[in-house]
Amino acid sequence: MAKNVLNKLTVNLYDTDTRGKLYDHLMMLLKCQEGLNLRPLVVLCIGSDRYTGDALGPLIGTHLEEHTECSVYGTLDHPVHAGNFVETLNIINHRYHHPLIIAIDACLGKSHEIGNIEIWQGGLAAGIAVGNRLPTVGDISVIGVVNAQSQIGYLDLQSTPLSKVMKLSKAISEALVDCVNTVIVEAMPACTQSAAK
């Protein structure tokens, strides 16, 4: 998690209309961002496919790369993890002027929180569950609770069922694709929108 958490939503995979709730909350948070239509939208999906539980971010990043036009960092082919996290942040900050960053990561929680998806305004501190202290990142943050946390974070990520990670990634990906595509269409000049129809 991180400091300065605002407007937090928690939904579970098995709630009714999870996708709709995620979409509505993400759109509300995006519309709260200053200069939404002027800032480049960057989605930073943190994680690695080396541990099942940690693959949530790269799975979402791969889905977004295939279904949206926004800039995505962190896919199955090119993951963003502790080893290249700071370097990737530097690339993003040099490549884009004042980017609007949506940060996504897997999270370990309590056993009754498994399957929860949390979204809030503000950054997230990646890597805490496995003892890494990485810089806080994101204007909007999304986490999926993939497993319960014990004393050894890597083992918890390693022993996470793939089915849980796939279901979480699908729910988050679909809501994000809907949001990103809505924001991109709304940012288009009117003449471009009518030509696109």
N, C-alpha and C positions, 0 to 999 in steps of 0.2 A: 504494500500500500504506500501512500505518500502523505505528505503534509498538505494542508490547504485543500481538502476534499470538499467540493460543493455539489449540490444537486445530485446526490447519489441515488441510483436505482439498483435494486437487487431483484432479479427474477430467477426462477429455476427452470431448467430444461423442460420439466413436466408441468409447469403452470399452463393455464389456458392462454392461447394467443401470445406465446413468448415472442415470436417474431414481430408482431404488431407492437407490443410494449417496448421492445428494443428499438424498433424503428422510430416510434413517437418520441422516445426519450433522446435518442441520438439526434434527431432533427431539431428538437428543442435546444439541445446543447450547442449544436452547430450554429443555429440562428442567434445564439447569445454571443457568438464570437465576433469580435470587432473586425470589420473589413472582410467578412466571409467571402464575398464575391471577388475581392481583389487579391487575396492571399492564395498562394499555391497550396493545394491540399496534399499532404503527405501522410501515408499510413505506414507506421513502423511496427512490424510484427516480430516480436522478440522470441527467440527459442532455437532449438536444434532438434534434428530428427534422430539424434543419438539415444535419446531417452523418450519413450512413448509419451509420457506426460508433458514433456517439454516441446512436443511437436505441434501443439495447438497454434502458436503464432505462425510458423511456416506454412501450415495447412491453410490457414485463413489468408495469408499473404499470396499463396499460389492461386487460390480461388479469386481473390480480388484482381490479381494481375490478369487473369483470364476473362473477367467479366466487367471491368471498369477501365476508365481512362486516367485514373489518378495515379500518382507516383507511389509505388509500393517498394518498401525495403524490408527484406526478410521473407524469403520463400523457401521451398524445399530445395531448390537448386542453389540458392544463394542465401543461406540463413544468416541472421544477425544474432550473435551470442556474445558471451562475456569476452571472448578473444578478439572480436572486431567491433564491439559496441561503440567505443569512444571514437574510433576511426570513422565508423558509419555516421555518427552524429556530426562529426566535423565535415564530412562530405555533404550531408544534407544542408548544414548551415552555410557552406560555401556555394552550393549550387542554387539555393532558393533564398529569395529575400523575404524575411519574416514569414516562414511557412506556418501553416496551421497543421499541427501534428496530432494524429490520432495514434496513441500508443496501445499496443495489444500484447498481453503476456498470459501465460498459464500461471496458476497460483495453487499453493497448497493451503488447506484450511482445516476446519474441524470436520469430523465425519458427517455431521448433519448438513454441512454446507456444500458437500460434493454435488456438482451439477449446477451450482449457482453461477450466474453471470452478473457481474457488477460493472456499472458504467458511471463515471462521474466527470465533472469538470475539474481539471487539474492534472498534475503529472503522476506517474507511477515510478516506484523505485524497483527496478528489475533485479532479480538474482538473490534477493534476501533469503528466500527459503533454502538455498543451497550455499549460503555463506558468502556470496559475492556482494560487494558494495559498488553498484554502478550509479552513474549520475541519474537524477530524477529527470524524466522526459515526458512530454506530452501536454497538449492543451486540453485534450479529452483522453480519458483512459478507459480501457476495456480489459477486464480479466475474466477468465473462466477457472473455476475451482475444479481441478482435475482429480485431486486425491486428498486424503487426510495427511496431515503433517506429523511425523514422528521426530526422533532425534537425528535421523540421517536423511536429509532432503533428497539426495541423489537416488537413494533406493526407493523412496516414495514416488519419484518421477519415473523410475525404471519399471516399477511394478504396477503402473497405472494401466487399466484395461483400455485397449485401443478403441473399443466401441464407444466408451464415454468421451474420449477425446474427439472422435469423429462426429458424434452428435453435437457436442459443444461447438466445434468448428463450423458445422453446417448452420446452426442457429445464428451464430454471430456473423458468419460470412453473408448469409442471405439478407439479414437486416442492414449490414454495412453496404452491400452492393446496392440495395434499394435507396439508401440515404445518399451515397456518393453520386449515383446517377441522377437523383432528383436535384442535388446541389449543382451538378454540372449543367443540367438542362436549364435550371433557373438562372444561372450565371450567363447563359448565352444571350447575345443581342436578339431582339424580337425577330428580325428578318432571318436570322440563322435558324431559329426555332421553327418558323413556318416552313422553311425549306426542308427541315429534317422530318416533318410530319408526312 
